[in-house]
Amino acid sequence: MVQEYQSPVRVFKHPFELIMAAYVRRFPNCPLIPVFVDSEIISQSQSEDGSKLITERRCMIDIDAPRLLKRIAGVDYLYFIQKNTLNRRDRTLHIEVHNDTFSSRVIVRECCSYTAHPENEDWTCFEQTATLDIKSFFGFETMAEKIAMKQYASSIKKGKEIIEYHLRELEEGGVTYIPRWTPADSSTVTARLQLPPPSTARAIPGNSAKDGLRNKEPACPTELVAGSPDDKLDADYIRRYLGDLTPLQESCLIRLRQWLQETHKGKIPKDQHVLRFLRARDFNIDKAREFLCQSLTWRKQHQVDFLLDTWERPQLLQDYYTGGWHHHDRDGRPLYILRLGQMDTKGLVRALGEEALLRQVLSIIEEGLRRCEENTRVFGRPISCWTCLVDLEALNMRHLWRPGVKALLRIIEVVEANYPETLGRLLILRAPRVFPVLWTLVSPLIDENTRKKFLVYAGNDYKGPGGLVDYMDREIIPDFLRGDCMCDIPEGGMVPKSLYRTAEQLESEENCLLTDSIYKSASIFKGAPYEMLIEITEASSVITWDFDVSKGDVLFNIYHSKRAPQPPKKDSLGAHGLTSLGAVNAQLIDRSWVLGQDYSMVEKALTCREGESIQGSHITRWPGFYILQWRFHSSAACAASSLPRVDDVLASLQVSSHKCKIMYYTEVLASHDFRGSMTSLESCHSGFSQLSVATTSSSQSHASSTISR
C-alpha cells in the first residue's frame, strides 16, 4: 500500500535568491543533519543564458535502524538520487528525489519546490510531497515503516531551521541581499549560486552489499497542498490557529481539507471543524472522512449553517431554560453554565417537544463555536472547545421522566455525531444521590474520550482543593455557587401545565426531529429502483435536483413518457407472499413498456458514487411525464426498463450491501418564471469520493526528506 505525506506551505520571509544562497550551503553535507553523510554531483548542465541550472546528485544517508536489520539487509548506508532544477528567471527550484538502494523492494518518491510567494515577491514558499511503496523488505515491512515514520517526523520540521541557520551565516558574512537574475548580469548571480563543479565534488565510498541488492527502502508519509495560494495552509497559521501538530497530523489535515475543496460543492467547513473530526478518529483519515461527510450531509439537510440567523427562541425557552454563557475559564475557553437541577425538563418537553429542545442545544453549540473563534483571536492561541458547568442542585426523580430521558438521549446522539471534540471539560457540581441513575442511562451514548473530560463533585466538594478555583478565576464564580459574580441566567421554575401540548401533538412529533427539512430520504435496493414522477405541462420548464449518496453507488436516469404511469397494483407482490415487505419501492415504469416507444431517456445515465453530492438540471423539451430514477449500481447494471424478479428483491433485502441510500430535493421552475441563461443550467457533481490514502510511511521517506529540503 502506498503511504503518503503532504506538508503545509513553509514560508520564509526572505527573497528567493537569498534562500537559494542558503540552500546550496548544505552540500556536500550538512552538520545539522547527522544522517546526511555525503553527496556527490553526478551531472550538471546549464542553459545558454544561464537562467536554468540542472544538477543531479547521489546522496549517502545513514539511517537510525537496529544493527540486526542493517546486517540482514546488508547495508550500512542508503543512497538516493536527487535532481534539482533551478530556474532563476521564474524564481523556482524543483527537487525530485528517489531511492537508489533497495529500488526493487521499496519505492520512494519525493518532490519539493521553492517558489516566490504569490502575494509577496520578497518571501519564499517551500512545499513538499512524498510517497512510499514497500513491496517487500525481508519480512520487516512493519518495522521499516515505523522507523521511517519516526525519523521522517523528527526531521521534517528541521528543514526550515536549517535554511534559517544558513541565512544567519550569510548575514554574519555580510550577505543580506542578492540581486535578481537578469540576462545582462546573470554571471554575477551564477557565481553566487553555482554549485561545486563535478571535478571538485568528493566521491562517496561504495557499499558493495547494498549496491548489489539494488532494492528500495522505507519512506515516509507525504503532504500535499491545496491549489491556489488562498487555499494553502502555512505552518505559522497552523500553530497560531490550530495548535501544535505533528507532521503526520498536519498531513492528514491538509489532505482532507484539499479533498473537500476538490470534491465538495457548497460551503467548506473551517479548518478547526475538520480537525475536530480527525482528532475524534485518532487521525485515521478514512474514518474521519466518512464521519465528516455524514455530518456535512446532516447539516445540509437541516440547514444548520443558518440556524443562528433564522431560529428565534420561543419565549417559553427564554423564561424556563436555565442555561447561558458566562465569561471563560482559566484556559480561555468559553464557559457555559447549565442549572439542570432547576430546570423543569418534563414541562419543557411537554410544552415544546423534542424538536425545539434539540434546536436550542444546537444553537448553543453553534454559538460556542463562534465564541471559540473570538477567544482564539483575543488570547492569541488556539481555542477549539469550551467548558460546561452543570449544577445539579435539586435534581430529583422528576428529571428521570421517561420521555424527558428519551429526548436527552436523542440530543446526545445528535451532538456526539456532529460536534466531536467541542467539549473541553464538563464540571458537574452538587450531584445528588439520584445522579448515578441518570449517569447509567446516558453514559453508554457518550464517547469514551468525552467521558474522560467529566469531573463530578458531590455536595460542597467543589469548594475545596481541586475544585472550581482550579478551573476558573474566583471573581467569576457565580453567586448561586457562593461566588461574588452575578450570573444572569434564568432561575427556571415549573412550566405551567396550561402550556403543555396535547398527547396527539406529542405523538405526531415523536419520531421526527427537525421535520421542516426540504430534503427527503430514500432507500434503493438491488433490483428495486426508487422513482419519482414529475408532470410537466409546459415545454422549456426546468427540472432541478440536488441529492447526496450516503450509502452505496447509484445510477441516476431521467425518462420521459407521454403516457401517465399507472400506480402498481396492491396485490402485485401479494401473490408471492411479500405483502409485509414495505421496503420494496413502487415502480412507475411498467414492465410491459418498451424503451424508445413508450418512454425515452432524456439525460445520459449518471453514475454516482458513495458520498457524492450531485446537483443538476434538465430543460424539458416536451410536456408530459418525467421520471427521475435512482437505481442500485453494479457492474451488471442493465437496461432501466426491466422490472425485478421477486426472488431478486427478496435476496437483495436480506443483504445490507445491496442497499443504497440517498437524500434528495427536487424543484420545477416554470418557463415563464425562469430568468437567466438556459445554457448555464448544466449538471455537475461534487464527490465525497473514497479516500484510500493511508497516513503512515517508512524510513526512506525520512532519508529523502533530509537531502531535499
ABEGO torsion letter per residue (X at the ends): XBBBBBBBBBBBBBBAAAAAAAAAAAOABBAABAABABBBBABBBBBAAGABBBBBBBBBBBBBBBAAAAAAAGBABBBBBBBBBBBAAAGBBBBBBBBABGAAABBBBBBBBBBBBAABAABBBBBBBBBBBBABBGGAAAAAAAAAAAAAAAAAAAAAAAAAAAAAAAAAAGBABBBBBBAAAAAAAAAAABBBBAAABBBBBBBAAAAAAGBBBBBBBBBBBBABAAABBBAAAAAAAAEBBBAAAAAAAAAAAAAAAAABBEBBBBAAAAAAAAAAAGGBAAAAAAAAAAAAAAAAAAGAAAAAAABBBBAAAAAABBBBBBEBBAAGBBBBBBBAAABBAAAAAAAAEAAAAAAAAAAAAAAAAAAAAAAAAAAGBBBABBBBBBBABGBBAAAABAAAAAAAAAAAAAAAAABBGABABBBBBGBBAAAAAAAAAAAAABBAAAAAABBBBBEAAAABBGBAAAABBAAABBAAAGBABBBBBBAEEBBBAAABBBAAAAAAAAABBGAABABBBBBBBBGBBBBBBBBBABBGBBBBBBBBBABEBBBBBBBBBABBBBBBBAAAAAAAGAAABAABBBBABBAABBBGAABBBABBBBBBBBGBBBBBBBBBABBEBBBBBBBBBBAABBBAABBBBAAAAAAAAABAAABBBBBBBBBBBBAAABBEBAAABBBBBBBBBBBABBABBBAAAAAAAAAAX
